[in-house]
């Protein structure tokens, strides 16, 4: 029998101690809430910001002038993050962003490491720049310490595996204690739950190194947990069909393409894009942000491969780039380059487009970070109607925490006895016991690879691939079959492999939700290409598609984007 | 498999096992002196363990398929001029 080892009570439960989660926890605690963070790993080094980051999108009036709309326009129309925004949320984010930047600075995160506000990288020549260059190498340790100072309880090695709802509102969650080899369960009773579980990786075949599913730019622990769990309790998901694809060094998946200072070139030396023809410290080469499919396109059209050529860098700019990579958390890659004798001053590194994943696609939120289920909030990379990466996670994490912490009575709490007695708790316990007690079953990795092969073939993401109703319907059938196979045959031998097995089941749910949304979007809007609807329907350009589960049925709804000011 | 801990240098503090974002390590403090990277295939190569190890006892071995393919930057020019040796 798997024990319920502990029962916790909190006013606000934060799921995931990444950038969004820690900011939510700090803000809620400042408002007087009893806050508990349930973190899969250790909040000092977890999530996609674990090793660092170096760009924080924000609006700093003393640099950008008094009109926030100038930056709103840039984010929505000139950045790689602006595709799926409710513009109202963009405005809310940018108006609060300076305050959060200054908070980070006051906590000791270097936001002006050169002594002044510096906006470099991910930029166009001659246009306003909004990516603040900062040094985020220690950001997670700093935020963890700030959370603890405010009395936040952080439970590390405690991934939430199921959300609990009663009478239509949040009641808490079940978490899996993976701190010891033998797994155990915890129940957390909380009327407000803030999700910050990051992007969804491991959903598609790894395109850099097939078979190496942890070779990823974003944190491989981010397996769509919050999205899947929220989907299961009926929360609205939005823009799920609009999968993203990141890009960077070929075969060695890393973030930080905006940190490289070079020119993307064809083998004949011609630049891919029109923006720079020599390394430019202020801008970088934004070609791959704008022309998302570039690296795939040039492999198909005979002109590739494409290289990042930094050979024209001045010594000062080279030092600046290498410092930026360290801030971005790329020390592991730099060490590898050193050992392999790869010197960006002499060598041009090939770049590629990585496999599809979900970032800025997922939970629908309002301006306070609230989701459609009362008491549920979300922030960061898992949100579906807003995306601004680190800055977005920090600011909307704060907004959600602040709101949840100052509206503690908005959803009345259930007692821990009531929460522990919810039928769902027993169901989760039985599922975990079955997986642990089964001998000689299917290891999680087989299940995860099976999800990936189905998603890659039946819900492909552009360029040069297309979805169709036939493929998506077949994919839904196969994912349903796979779920049954996994439920009846998956086995685990310890807390770690049980955690991965449950992640695999979450990925099946995320994949299904994505396919339902992709079926409903009967148009082509890259990267969502439909072989059976090849045109882009302007009527849908002002709308967002949401999907949710209601009593076993899939509800798909279109709504207008919120453009209010 | 990555990461690799030097047992001579390792002080057995368990920091790596505690902080790894993908939980590559197992460490039974009572029975063993050094954490074991038992889920090495799940390493993200984020370098956090290397950086946080107070004894400097950890290095990463990057798997061969992760090879960062590259060329000499001065070959990025039209094929004809390369042929001419320029």
Interface residues (C-beta under 8 A of the other chain):
Chain A: X41 X42 X44 X45 X46 X47 X50 X51 X156 X157 X178 X181 X208 X209 X211 X212 X214 X215 X216 X219 X220 X221 X249 X250 X251 X252 X265 X266 X267 X268 X269 X307 X309 X310 X311 X329 X331 X332 X333 X335 X336 X337 X340 X342 X345 X346 X347 X348 X349 X350 X496 X499
Chain B: X18 X19 X20 X21 X22 X23 X26 X28 X39 X41 X42 X43 X44 X45 X46 X47 X48 X50 X51 X52 X60 X62 X63 X65 X66 X67 X68 X69 X70 X71 X72 X73 X74 X75 X76 X77 X78 X79
